[in-house]
């Protein structure tokens, strides 16, 4: 088994495990459908079943999308191209075109230190709702930030399965992001900075502090998917390297 094969296997096991802290599952053909528990504040997706069939069809794609619609869930499928190569032609055969994102990993020997501008937010931190509101504003390209319902996130932080980091300037919260460590693997998620605070190093500060916090918990494989070229450049400067390709089909944006 090659190094990259082992790496992808670890990522696939992680992808199957991480939503289960706040979701139930349903097997739909060759897919695992993650159904969020009430009050989580998250939307989940369908993924290729762990250790399941590697062959996908347009019919199987339509079936899982229909099941999501029946349950009142967003119709969404996520997968890694290198692990499930037959899913892309199946999705296209069903008449859909997914988004393509670079999947980046951080080599364990790349030294990373927390940035003093960014700090972890504990479960009862009064800035937690503003942090998630800032992330939403950043992804929407807006500077207006509204308090965001934290759902079960404080509980997950207290359990140690969610890390939230916010970056500050002059006492003002300027960006935030999170990570979900599971054993020795963690994905960095939802790192965003509103337009008015960009190009001042906050994205890098959040990324470095999340990596440092994960490594303090014994994580040696940190990965992420970059939603835009500008974000990917930040992560590459930190030390992440391009490893694979993630596909996301979202029909209810």
C-alpha positions in Angstrom: 0.0 0.0 0.0 1.5 3.4 -1.1 1.8 6.3 1.2 -1.0 8.2 -0.5 -3.2 5.2 -0.4 -2.7 5.0 3.4 -3.4 8.7 3.7 -6.6 8.5 1.7 -7.7 5.5 3.7 -7.3 7.5 7.0 -9.2 10.4 5.5 -12.1 8.2 4.4 -12.3 6.6 7.9 -12.3 10.1 9.3 -15.1 11.3 7.0 -17.2 8.4 8.0 -16.6 9.0 11.7 -16.8 12.8 12.2 -20.5 13.5 11.5 -21.6 10.7 13.8 -21.1 13.0 16.9 -24.1 15.0 15.8 -25.9 12.8 13.2 -27.6 9.4 12.7 -26.9 7.4 9.5 -28.9 5.6 6.9 -27.5 3.4 4.2 -29.0 4.2 0.8 -27.6 1.9 -1.9 -23.8 2.4 -2.0 -24.1 5.6 0.0 -24.1 6.5 3.7 -26.5 9.3 4.4 -25.8 11.4 7.5 -28.9 12.9 9.1 -28.2 15.7 11.6 -29.7 15.5 15.0 -32.1 18.2 15.9 -30.5 21.4 17.1 -27.0 20.8 15.7 -27.2 23.8 13.4 -25.3 21.8 10.7 -26.3 20.3 7.4 -24.7 17.0 6.4 -24.5 15.0 3.2 -24.2 11.6 1.6 -20.8 9.9 1.1 -19.7 6.7 -0.5 -20.1 4.0 2.1 -16.8 3.2 3.9 -15.3 0.0 2.5 -18.3 -0.3 0.2 -18.6 -0.9 -3.5 -16.4 1.3 -5.7 -18.9 1.2 -8.6 -21.6 3.9 -8.8 -24.4 4.6 -11.2 -26.6 7.5 -12.1 -29.6 5.5 -10.7 -27.8 5.2 -7.3 -27.1 9.0 -7.3 -30.8 9.8 -8.1 -31.9 7.4 -5.3 -29.9 9.0 -2.6 -30.8 12.5 -3.7 -34.5 11.5 -3.6 -34.1 10.1 -0.2 -32.6 13.4 1.1 -35.5 15.3 -0.4 -38.0 12.9 1.3 -36.3 13.6 4.7 -36.4 17.4 4.1 -32.6 17.5 3.9 -30.4 19.5 1.5 -29.5 17.3 -1.5 -25.7 17.0 -1.2 -23.0 14.4 -2.0 -19.3 14.7 -1.1 -16.5 12.4 -2.1 -12.7 12.2 -2.9 -12.0 11.6 -6.6 -8.9 9.4 -6.0 -10.9 7.1 -3.7 -14.2 6.8 -5.6 -13.4 7.5 -9.3 -16.7 6.0 -10.7 -18.8 8.5 -8.8 -18.0 11.5 -11.0 -19.3 9.9 -14.2 -22.3 8.7 -12.3 -23.1 12.2 -11.1 -22.7 13.6 -14.6 -24.7 10.8 -16.0 -27.6 11.9 -13.7 -27.3 15.3 -15.3 -25.4 17.2 -12.6 -22.0 18.9 -12.4 -20.3 19.0 -9.0 -17.9 21.6 -7.6 -14.3 20.6 -7.6 -12.0 21.6 -4.7 -8.3 20.9 -4.0 -7.7 18.6 -1.0 -4.6 19.6 0.9 -2.7 17.9 3.7 -0.1 19.2 6.1 3.1 17.0 6.4 3.6 16.1 10.0 7.2 17.4 9.9 6.2 21.0 9.0 6.7 23.1 12.1 3.7 25.2 13.1 3.2 27.5 16.0 0.0 29.2 17.2 -0.4 32.8 16.2 -0.8 35.2 19.2 -3.6 37.0 17.3 -5.8 33.9 17.4 -7.1 32.1 20.4 -9.3 29.0 21.1 -12.8 29.8 22.3 -14.0 27.6 25.2 -17.6 26.2 25.2 -19.0 29.1 27.3 -17.1 31.9 25.5 -19.5 34.9 24.9 -17.8 35.4 21.5 -18.8 32.0 20.2 -22.0 33.1 18.4 -20.2 36.1 16.9 -17.4 33.8 15.7 -19.8 31.6 13.7 -21.6 34.7 12.5 -18.3 36.1 11.3 -17.6 32.9 9.4 -21.0 33.1 7.7 -20.4 36.7 6.8 -17.0 35.8 5.4 -18.3 33.1 3.2 -21.0 35.4 2.0 -18.6 38.1 1.2 -20.2 40.5 3.6 -18.8 42.7 6.5 -22.1 42.8 8.4 -21.9 40.2 11.2 -24.9 38.8 13.0 -24.9 36.6 16.1 -25.2 33.0 15.0 -27.1 30.3 16.9 -24.4 28.0 18.2 -26.7 24.9 18.5 -24.9 22.0 20.0 -21.5 23.4 19.2 -20.7 24.4 22.9 -21.4 20.8 23.9 -19.1 19.4 21.2 -16.4 21.8 22.2 -16.7 20.6 25.8 -16.5 17.0 24.6 -13.3 17.8 22.8 -14.5 16.9 19.3 -14.7 20.5 18.1 -12.1 23.3 18.3 -13.0 26.9 17.5 -10.4 29.6 17.0 -11.0 33.3 16.4 -8.5 35.9 15.3 -8.6 39.4 16.8 -7.2 42.9 16.0 -7.5 45.7 18.5 -9.9 43.6 20.5 -12.2 43.1 17.5 -13.0 39.6 16.2 -11.9 39.5 12.6 -12.3 35.9 11.5 -12.7 32.4 12.8 -12.5 28.7 11.9 -12.9 25.3 13.4 -11.4 21.8 13.4 -12.9 18.4 14.4 -10.2 16.2 15.8 -10.8 12.4 15.9 -7.9 10.4 17.2 -4.8 11.4 15.2 -6.7 13.0 12.2 -8.4 16.4 12.0 -10.0 18.4 9.3 -9.9 22.2 9.3 -13.3 23.6 8.4 -15.1 26.9 7.8 -12.1 29.3 8.0 -13.4 32.7 6.9 -12.6 36.4 7.2 -15.0 39.1 6.2 -13.8 41.3 3.3 -13.0 44.3 5.5 -10.4 42.3 7.5 -8.7 40.4 4.7 -5.1 40.7 3.6 -3.9 41.3 7.1 -2.9 37.7 8.0 -6.0 36.6 9.9 -6.6 33.6 7.7 -3.1 32.4 8.3 -3.3 33.1 12.0 -6.5 31.1 12.3 -5.0 28.2 10.3 -1.8 28.0 12.3 -3.6 28.2 15.6 -6.0 25.5 14.6 -3.1 23.2 13.5 -1.2 23.9 16.8 -4.3 23.1 18.9 -4.9 19.8 16.9 -1.3 18.8 17.3 -1.5 19.4 21.1 -4.2 16.7 21.1 -2.1 14.2 19.3 -3.2 14.8 15.7 -0.5 14.1 13.1 -2.7 14.3 10.0 -4.3 17.6 9.4 -6.2 18.2 6.1 -8.7 20.6 4.5 -10.4 21.4 1.2 -9.9 24.9 -0.1 -13.1 26.6 -1.4 -11.2 29.3 -3.4 -7.9 29.9 -5.0 -7.1 32.7 -2.6 -7.7 30.4 0.4 -5.6 27.6 -1.2 -2.7 30.1 -1.5 -2.8 30.9 2.2 -2.8 27.2 3.2 0.1 26.4 0.8 2.1 29.2 2.4 1.4 27.7 5.8 2.9 24.4 4.5 -0.1 22.4 3.2 0.4 20.5 0.0 -2.0 19.5 -2.7 -2.8 15.8 -2.2 -6.1 15.1 -4.0 -9.4 16.4 -5.3 -12.7 16.7 -3.4 -16.0 16.9 -5.2 -19.2 18.4 -3.7 -22.6 18.2 -5.3 -25.0 20.7 -3.7 -28.4 21.1 -5.3 -30.2 23.2 -2.7 -27.8 26.1 -2.2 
